[in-house]
Amino acid sequence: MSQDQREHARERARERALVLSGGGGRGAYHVGVLQFLEEQGWTPDVVVGTSIGAVNGAALASGHDATSLWELWRNLETHRVQRPQLNLFTLDRWQSVLDTAPLRETLLKEGWLYLDRINAPDPPKHLRITAVEAASGRLHIFGNSPDVQAGPTEQTVITLDHILASCSIPVIYPPTSIDGTLFWDGGTVANTPLRPAIDAGAQDIVVVIMTPWEHADSTNATPPSGLIDAAAMAFEWALLASFQSEWERFHRLSDLMHLTVEVARLRLENARLRIQLGLGTDQDLIDADGDGIPDVFQRQVNEPLVVAPDQLLPVVQIVQYNRDAHKRLYNQGYQDAQRAWAHRHQS
C-alpha cells in the first residue's frame, strides 16, 4: 500500500461521527440513541462530546458500546456524581452549589474510562472534547488525534481533567483546572459543535441533542422553582441557542463547500477539454487513491442526522441521577433515533 493509499485509508476510517450534546443527568438518552444506531450497523469513528456528552464520548473511545455503557448508566446515582458544596458562611469564596469530586472517583474506579486506550498512538476512535476558559470565554477543542483538515483542535493527551472540565456547568459545578487554567462546561459556548467532526474527517454525522430544537411544545412547560432549577433552565436555553447557531454555521459552510465543488467541477471539465485539444493535463484530474473518482470530489459532507426529543425533558434531571429516570431517557432516546432514522430514509 502506497503512502497516499495509507493516508486515504486513515481518512476513510473517520467517515462517521457522533456528536453528543450536554445535558447532565439525562445522558442515558445518548445511550438509547447509540443502541438504535448500532442495531442499524452504524458505529462512529469520531466522537465529539460536550459536558455529559464528553463523558459518554470518552467511554466510547475507551472501548465501550451501547450495551456496556448502559450497564454503567443503570447504576449511576446522584451521590456518585456530586455532593452539596454551598456554605452560607463563606459566600465570598463560594464557586458552586455542587462539587463533582464523586464523579472523578466514579469515572476512575467504576470502569468508565481507559485513558491508555483513548490516548493510543492509533486510537480506535477519534475523540474531541470541548471546554471553555473561565477567565476569557475562549472555546477549546481537545483531541486525541490530528485533524484531517486544518482546524482549531488541540491535539493532546486526554486526561480526566479534560473530561471533568467539559462537565463544569457554571454556578452548579466548580471550574476544573487543566495545567493551571480554569475551565467551564463547553456547552456555555458550543453545546453541539459540528465543525470538529468535519475537521476530523467525518462526512456522515449524527447529532444528539436533548432539547427540542425545531418545534418545541411548551404546553406543559413550568417556570423554574428554586436556585438549581433556575440555573439548570438557563443553561438549557444556552445549550439550545448554541446548537441553533452551530446549525446555521454548518449550512453556511455547506453552501461554501458546494460552491467550491462546483468550481472544481468546472475546472475539471476545462481540463478534459484541454486534454482533448492536446494542450496538456490538469492537477484537478489527480486520483491518488485509484478509485476512479477525482480526489477533488471526495470531501463532501452530508447534512447531519439530528436526533432530539419533540417534548421538553425535565430540566431538574440535569442534576439528578436515578435508575428509573435513566430507563425512561434511554427508551426515549431509542424511540427518537428510530423516528429520525425512519424520516431520513423515507425522504
N, C-alpha and C positions, 0 to 999 in steps of 0.2 A: 504494500500500500504506500503510495507516494505521500509526501508531506501535505500537499494540497488536499488529498483524499482524507488524510487523518484529520485535518482541520475541519473539513466538511462533515465528517462523522461526528466530531465533537459538537458542531453546531446543531446537527440533526438530533443529538441526544438532549437538546434543550427545547424541543419543539413545543411541549405542553407546559403551561404554567398555571398554578393555582394561587390566587390572590385572596388572602384571608384577612377580613377586617377585624377591628377591635369590637369589644362587646362584653368584656369581663366574664362574669359567671354564666353567660349564655353561650360559651364556647362549644358546648356539646352540639349546638346547631351545626357547626362546621363538620363535626364527625358524621352526622346524619347525611349531609351533602356528600361527603367523601365516600361513605358506604354505597350510596347510589351510583356515583361515578365509577367506583371500582367494579360494580356489577355490570357496567357497560363496557368494561375493559379500558377505561380511561384512568390513567395514573399520571401524576405530574412529574416532570423532570426538574422544574423550577418551582420553588415555593416562596412567595412574598408574604410576610406576616407583620401585622401591627398589633400591639397590645396582646390580648389573648390569642390573636392570630399568630403572633411571634412564638408563643408557647407551643401551639399546635403545629406550626410550621417547623420549629426546631425538633419537635418529636418525630415528625415525618422524615426530616433529614437525618434523624438518629436511627431510622430503620423501622419505625412503627408504621402499621397500616391502619385502616379503619377499625378492624377487629380489636387489635391490641390497644389502640388509642381509646376506644370506647370502654375497655376494661378499666383503664386508668380513670376515665371520667366518672364511671359508675361509683367509684369510691372516693371521689373528691368532695370534701365538705368544707364549709366556711372556715372552720378552725385550722384547717390545713393550708389555708391561703393567706389569712390576715388575722390581726388582733387589734383591739382598740388602742389608740395612742394618745388621744386628747387628754390634756392635763390643764384644767382651768387656771392653775396657779402659775403656769409658765407660758401664757399665751404669746408673749413676746418672742419665744423661741419655738413656737408650735408650727410645724410644717405640714401636718396632715391629720386627718381623722383616724386613719388606719395605718398599720405597719405591715409590710409584706415579708418580714423575716420568716414566717411559717412557709410561705411559698418557696423561698430559697431552699429550705430544708426538704420540702416535698419533692421539688424537681430533682434535687441531688440524690435523695435516698430511696425514692419510690419508682425508679426506672423510667422516668420521662425522657431523660436526656443521656446521650452518649456522645460527649464532646469530641472524643477522638475520631469517631465516625464522621461527625459534621465537618471536622477540620482535616479530613484525609486529603492527601495530595490530589487525588482524583475523586472528589466527593460523589456519592451516589445520587445526591440531589443538590441542586444549586440553591442555596438559601440566601434570602435577602430580608433584613430586619430594619425597621425604621425607628428612629428616636429623635427627639428634639432637644437642642441645647436649652437648658432652663434660663440662662442669662441672656441669650441672643435671639432665641426662637428659630435658629438655623436647623433645618432638617438634615439629618444624616441617614444614609442608607448603607448599612454594613453588610458585606457579603463574604461568603467563604470561597469564592472563585471570581476570576476576572469576567468582565462583560464581553460579549461578542462585539458590540459596537460601543464607541466611547460614550460613557455616561457618568453620573455622579457617584456610582457605587464605590465605597471604600473597602477594598479587599483587606481582610484582617482575620486574625484568629478569633472566632466567635466564642465568647465566654458566657457564663451565666449572667454576668453583669449586663451584657448587651440585651439579653432576653428580658431581664427584670426592668431595665431602663425603658424598654418599649411598653412595659405594663404600668409605668408610674403615672397614673392618672392624677393631674394636678388637684390639689386640695384633698382628694380622697386618699392618695398614697404619697409617700415622700419621694423626692427625686432620687435617682440612682447615679452613683459616681462611676465613670469609666476613665481611668487614667487621670484622675483629678478633676475631671469636668462633670458637672451635674447635668443629668438628662431627665426629661419627662417623656411621657407617652407619645409615640409617633403620631397617634390619631389626632393630637391637637393641631397638627398642620396637614397631615396626609393620612387619612384613615385607611384608604383602599388604593394605594398607589399602583397605577398601571405601568408607568414608564419603566420602573426597574425590571418588570417582567419582559418588556420589549427589548430593553438594553441587554438583558441576559441572553437573548436569542429566541424567545418564545414567539410563536405565531398563532397557537391555539390556546386561548386564555379563558379560564373560568374564574369569575369573581364571586365571592360570597360576602354579602353584606347583611347585617342583622337588623336593618332599619328599612321599612318600605321607602322606596326612592322615586317611584313614579306616581302612584295614585294612592297615597296613604289614606286609610279610613280612620278619621278622628272621632267617629260617633261615640265610641266608648272610652275615649281618652279622658284621663283625670289629671287635674293640676297636681304639682308636686306637694308633698306634705313632709316637712322636716328638712334639715340641712343636707343629709346624704342624698335624699330623693331629689332635691332641687339641683345639687351638684351633678348627680347622675343624669338628670334630664337635660341640663345644659350641655353636658358632654355628648349626649345622644345627638342633639341637633348639630353640634360641631362636627361629629362624625359624618352625618348625612351631608352637610354642606361641603365638607372636604371631598366626598365622593362625587357629588354633582359637579364640582369644579374639575375634578380629575377626569370625569366622563366627557365634559366639554373639551378639555385639553386633548384627550385621546382623539376625538373626532377632528379637531384641527390638525393634529399630527397625521391622522389617517388621510385627510384631504391632501396634505402636503406630499405624503408618500405616493398617493395615486397620481398626482401631477408629476412627480419625479419619474415614476414608472412610465407614464405616457411620453414624457420627453425622451426617456431611454428607448422606448418603442420606436419613436420617430427616427432616432439616431440609428437604430438597428436597421430600419427599412432603408435609410440612406446608405448605410454600409453595404447592404446587399446590392443596391443599385450600383455602387462604386465597384463592387467585385464583378458584376455583370458587364460593366463598361471597361473592365481591365485596369481600373485605377487604384488597385491595391486592396488592403484589408482594413479592418477597424477593430479597436480593442473591445467594442461592445459585443463582438461575437465570441468572446472567450467563454469556454465551457470547461472550467478547471476540473470539475468532478466527473466529467464524462457521461452525464446522464441525458444528454441530448437537448437540454434546456439552457440557453444563455444565462450565465450567472446573475445578470442584472435583474432578472425577473423573479428571483427565488426568495427575496426577502419581503414578502407581503404579509401583513398581519390581519387576520380576520377580526371582525367585530367580536369582542368578548361576550361569552355567555354569562349573564348576570343571574345569580340565584339570590332571591331576597323574599322575606315574608310579605304578604299583602295586608297584614294587620300589624299594628304596633305590638312589639313584645313588651312584657312588663319591665319597666325601667329599673325597678328595685332589684331585679335579678342580675344586674351588672355587679352588685356587691354581695350576692347571696349564692351559695353553692350547696345544693342538696340533691339527692338521688332522684326524687320524684320530678323536680324541675328539669334535671338533665335528661330524663327519659322523654318528657314532653318535647323538649327542644330538639333532641336527636330525631324523634319521629317527624317533627315539623320540618327540620332541615331536609330529611329524606324526601318528604312529600313535595316540598318546594323545588327541590332539584329535579324530581320526576316531572313536575309541571313545566319547569323552564326547559328541560331537555326535550319534552314532547313538543312544546311550542316551537323550538328551534328546528326540529326535524320535520315538522309539518309545514313550515313556511318555506 
